[in-house]
Amino acid sequence: MMTTEKLAAVKGAVMDGKLVQSAGGITVKMGQSDKLGFDWKIFCVNDVEVRKDYIEQENPVGTSAENPIPYSEGVPLINNAYYLVDGVIKVWMEEWVDWEA
């Protein structure tokens, strides 16, 4: 049986959904997190990040020179992580350090 409280909750949820949709909807994207072995699952409303969840990577990047994190502007820098910077393997240790096999 639908009570007045339940009806008000349903109406509120529908209004919230319409508001989110009018603001551009919800999009989800993935990106390297600030933690080795994890990605961010990022939820956005109208290109504004509203939530981030850690998702464990199946093949953790940045943990070895064989699987470095591709570096580009804005990629989170994690201490002791391996990166591919302009075609060269480097390690971030509060500054870039060249990696030598």
Secondary structure, 3 states (H helix, E strand, C coil): CCCHHHHHHHHHHHHHHHHHHHCCCEEEEEEECCCCCEEEEEEEECCEEEEEEEEECCCCCCCCCCCCEECCCCCCCCCCEEEEECCEEEEECCCEEECCC
